[in-house]
Amino acid sequence: MSRWFDYLEFFDGGCLFVAAASELDGRSGPVREAVARAIDNGNALLRREIELATRLGELPSDTDADQVAFELHALLLKANHDRRLFDRPEAVERARRAADRLLTGR
């Protein structure tokens, strides 16, 4: 998650995938499908990492990996949205704190 948040801060234009998904979500075709596949692959990786952290005891044994992945992705989208649309650079730090609280229970 830290690297994904770093990515938002590094590129002034925001997340390429968020922009592409917003542009293409109501369309059909190979470009939309490629973007959707890339995002789905990223989400699958995130779920696998959450499942691994659960197996290693780094997250509670009853962790719902799909729910945590959804919430972490939502934080990333909100940080990108607020940073780009509202010029709120602090949004990324807010998202980092929210992700930390979600993953550590603090």
Secondary structure, 3 states (H helix, E strand, C coil): CHHHHHHHHHCCCCCHHHHHHHHHCCCCCHHHHHHHHHHHHHHHHHHHHHHHHHHCCCCCCCCCHHHHHHHHHHHHHHHHHHHHHCCCCHHHHHHHHHHHHHHHCC
